[in-house]
Amino acid sequence: MLSIIITAFNEPLVEKTIFSILNQTIEEPYELIIAAPDKRTKKIVKELSKTHQQLKYFKDPGKGKVFALNQVFKITEGRILILTDGDLYLGNNSINEIIKKFENPKVGCVSGRPMAQDDKNTLFGYWAHFLYDIGAHKISRKKRYETDKFLECSGYLYAFRNNIISKLPLDVAEDSITPYLFWKKGYKIAYAENSLVYVKNPTNMHDFIKQRKRAADSHTKLKKYAPDFPKVKTLKNEILEGLSLEVLKYPKNPKELIWTLALYPVRLYIWLVLFFDLKFKKKEYQDGWERSESTKI
């Protein structure tokens, strides 16, 4: 049996997310748990559960995503836990693709592959495709997986064996600390590149910086729990990888080349703001729901 968990907070797309799972021909029995604090999501789940017995609603206490997940873990029945969010949709057969990797008993945690829904002919849409196709897919996951190195999972879709870890720390990125905890126990981290999940990304600079800064910020406390955590997302790595031939070959026309080069100072600005907040403002990452409105449909 599988336990598929959707975390959501008043997401307009949550019903589409649910059906993107229900409409799949999943090769193993499963329960689909939706954890949310809002009444709208509860109403949707309760109504759908009348005709789909796999559906279960969990009342999120409203103290953040990881806090809710730690509570949900206690009631899951599946041998594998599959985590995703309520503001996206899964590709056909994505569940079967991610579960295949667990046929290897040495695999403890598996990442899916996020795909940008956005229009590539716009600046922010192009940046989304660029960061997913080159950064997340080719550099951060595929290359590391094929060379048997540690890799971080995508929080949009990842899975791991149940009853190996019981609780996640609240003040770090759960999609980073989870594979680390399995890695420390001797498990391999796999990448299911055909397990696709489609994500809408920011369409303005404010939301883009906010989202990317929060993603970087969530890694700042990893050393607290994982002093030997393999450094994957760092400013140094971004600079070195950003100068690779693979990155510079991605643009297909002069406009895309200009957009690619324009991303460099923006990413540097995000790292500098994060450094300033940590060093001088003493701001620290905290688990909680933060919305980027332009990512909502």
Secondary structure, DSSP 8 states (H G I E B T S, - for coil): -EEEEEE-SS-TTHHHHHHHHHTS--SS-EEEEEEESSHHHHHHHHHHTTT-TTEEEEE--SS-HHHHHHHHHTT---SEEEEEESSEEE-TTHHHHHHHGGGSTTEEEEEEEEEE-S-TTSHHHHHHHHIIIIIIIIIIIIHHHHTT------TTEEEEETTS-----TTS-HHHHHHHHHHHTT-EEEEEEEEEEEE----SHHHHHHHHHHHHHTTTTHHHH-TT----S-HHHHHHHHTSHHHHT---SHHHHHHHHHHHHHHHHHHHHHHHHHHTS-----------GGG--
